[in-house]
Amino acid sequence: MQVKMTTIPGLTFAVQIEEVNHRDDFGGLICYLASLYRIDPKTSARSLLRRSRIPGAAADMTREFQCDGIQAFRRLERA
């Protein structure tokens, strides 16, 4: 099982994207889960914002923050 974590720092909070990818011996996909967490800078508490089972969703979430920048953080701030 492979777990990849990406943290994107922000001014008021950080976003952590966690991707779990589990494959069998032949390379077939067994399990995939991408989770988007909001991290409070003072307490380091994680709160779940979004979760997806679609393979490649973590790359889409990361691309959203790279393209939209501060606007992506503002959308999550309201959530």
C-alpha positions as CSV (number, residue, x, y, z in Angstrom):
1,M,0.0,0.0,0.0
2,Q,1.4,3.4,-1.0
3,V,0.5,6.6,0.8
4,K,1.5,9.9,-0.6
5,M,0.9,13.2,1.3
6,T,1.2,16.7,-0.2
7,T,0.9,19.7,2.0
8,I,0.1,23.1,0.5
9,P,0.7,26.0,3.0
10,G,-1.6,29.0,3.1
11,L,-1.9,32.2,5.0
12,T,-4.7,31.2,7.4
13,F,-4.5,27.4,7.1
14,A,-2.8,24.6,5.2
15,V,-4.3,22.0,3.0
16,Q,-3.1,18.4,3.1
17,I,-3.8,16.0,0.2
18,E,-3.5,12.3,1.2
19,E,-3.5,9.7,-1.5
20,V,-3.8,6.0,-0.8
21,N,-3.0,3.7,-3.7
22,H,-3.0,-0.1,-3.3
23,R,-2.2,-2.5,-6.2
24,D,-1.9,-6.2,-6.5
25,D,1.2,-8.1,-7.7
26,F,0.2,-7.7,-11.4
27,G,-0.3,-3.9,-11.1
28,G,-4.1,-4.1,-10.9
29,L,-5.8,-1.4,-8.8
30,I,-7.2,-2.8,-5.5
31,C,-8.0,0.4,-3.6
32,Y,-7.6,4.2,-4.3
33,L,-8.6,7.0,-2.0
34,A,-7.8,10.7,-2.1
35,S,-8.6,12.9,0.9
36,L,-8.4,16.6,1.3
37,Y,-7.8,17.9,4.8
38,R,-7.7,21.5,6.2
39,I,-5.0,21.8,8.9
40,D,-5.3,24.5,11.6
41,P,-1.8,26.1,12.1
42,K,-2.3,26.6,15.9
43,T,-3.6,23.2,16.9
44,S,-2.5,21.1,13.9
45,A,-6.0,19.6,13.9
46,R,-7.1,18.0,10.6
47,S,-10.6,18.4,9.3
48,L,-11.8,16.4,6.3
49,L,-13.0,18.7,3.4
50,R,-13.3,16.3,0.5
51,R,-12.8,12.6,-0.3
52,S,-12.8,10.8,-3.7
53,R,-12.3,7.3,-4.9
54,I,-11.7,8.2,-8.5
55,P,-8.1,7.3,-9.5
56,G,-6.1,10.5,-10.2
57,A,-8.3,12.7,-8.0
58,A,-5.4,13.8,-5.9
59,A,-3.6,15.3,-8.9
60,D,-6.8,17.2,-9.8
61,M,-7.0,18.6,-6.3
62,T,-3.4,19.7,-6.4
63,R,-3.8,21.2,-9.8
64,E,-6.8,23.2,-8.6
65,F,-4.6,24.8,-5.9
66,Q,-1.8,25.5,-8.4
67,C,-4.1,27.1,-11.0
68,D,-6.6,29.0,-8.8
69,G,-4.2,29.9,-6.0
70,I,-5.8,32.0,-3.3
71,Q,-9.3,31.6,-4.8
72,A,-9.1,27.8,-4.0
73,F,-8.3,28.6,-0.4
74,R,-11.2,31.1,-0.2
75,R,-13.6,28.5,-1.5
76,L,-12.5,26.0,1.2
77,E,-12.6,28.7,3.9
78,R,-16.3,29.0,3.4
79,A,-16.8,25.2,3.7
